[in-house]
Amino acid sequence: MGMLRAVCILGPTGSGKTEAALGLARSMPVTVINYDSRQLYADFPIVTAQPEAHEQAQCPHRLYGFLPTAEAMSAARFAELARKEMVEAQEAGRVPVLVGGTGLYVKALEQGLADIPPIAPDVRQWVLERMGREGPNVLHEDLAQADPETAARLHKNDTQRIARALEVFLGTGKPLSVWFHEQKRGHTGVDLCKVGVSTTLGELEPRLRKRIGVMLERGAVDEVRRAWEQTPEREAPGYSGIGCAELLAHILGEVDFEETCDLWYRNTRAYAKRQLTWFAKEPGVRWIRAEGFDRLPGLVRAWGADCE
């Protein structure tokens, strides 16, 4: 197998990436491959805005809604799964189109991952005990001191990733972000045509507010309640996503509904802002406005011809 080639549509939450991918599917045979860490979870199709059945019916969709709430996903394992799907799509004569918002997953796929040495078990244990005692918010503040770059991209409730970033810093003396910057670049055999959906935070704000309203109408609260009945573990990785975390706190009687909705919106907006910053630094992106999506097939065909 030679070079693995794929189109990668990136952009913040709510910017219209699914729309862009489906537009592409109307003019060429594509397989859509998810690279959003939240849309992997089986229990949360509504809260994580997974493409709906009528959208998924338009072309093959892979890596959506298969992961149990209690299971974590690493960037390395994601890259392995995505490569397998890309190979299958290419062998079927289809263009793999990666769609999502988890920048680290794209990095893992395109550049490989940092070769971090194993962390001593006592360091891990110490971090996890502190997490149990003091909670993720306190540890997130510690991480912001030690590794501001990693802290900026992690949600304050993301126990799993905060713990990992802290244990790497304590166990190796070097922040996780530095490990990523120093990693060996590029022998992954993956070539991505990166297309960014260009938007501003101001344009996204009303869309994000409206989208939360639609999710609530479609049964977001019941979705999280059902997940909790199946997996009543507060630390389960599936609950750490935005929307899931806020709704779970409401279901458990810790936050009233109005405050929950407000928090959900504020955290979504903050996440979109972090994504805008992350993707703006991404090299080699062709940026396109939603009203210019009809130019996408031409862009992809030209890229394909350049690759021949």
Order of alpha helices (4+ residues) and beta strands (2+ residues): beta-alpha-beta-alpha-beta-alpha-beta-alpha-alpha-alpha-alpha-alpha-alpha-beta-alpha-alpha-alpha-alpha-beta-alpha
